[in-house]
Amino acid sequence: MVTTRSLNSTLDRMITLNRALDHAFNTGSRAWVPAIDITETKDAYVLYADLPGVDASGVEIAFEKNVLTLKGAKPATFEPKEDAELRVHAAERIAGKFERSVRLPEYVDGEKITAAFANGLLTVTVPKAKAAQARRIEIK
């Protein structure tokens, strides 16, 4: 005997299984870690961080002992109200506090670091110190 289930029923079962596995293997605290890219130009290091749904005013950028640190929080997509009923059919996006630290090379100019934020992309530019920039030495 062949039994077929509707697509919705199969998806519901998969989501329920996914939730059960999350609860079984996680202690309820999943961490969100933003993806970053770091590039190098002749005069600076540039860090790009994906921060979708994060407000720029909630991001803290610190630089100490050649370590660049990003801190902030990603808000939840939905917040259940006490008096309202809420049925969640899928909840895969993680919210909460985050922190990323990157050690940069020794010769950077920490006083001239700049940051820009647009469309969920944080761009931090860390200029190289003059001592680290390539220079041409003339033979006399």
Secondary structure, 3 states (H helix, E strand, C coil): CCCCCCHHHHHHHHHHHHHHHHHHHCCCCCCCCCCEEEEECCCEEEEEEECCCCCHHHCEEEEECCEEEEEEEECCCCCCCCCCCCCCCCCCCCCEEEEEEEECCCCECHHHCEEEEECCEEEEEEEECHHHCCCCCCCC
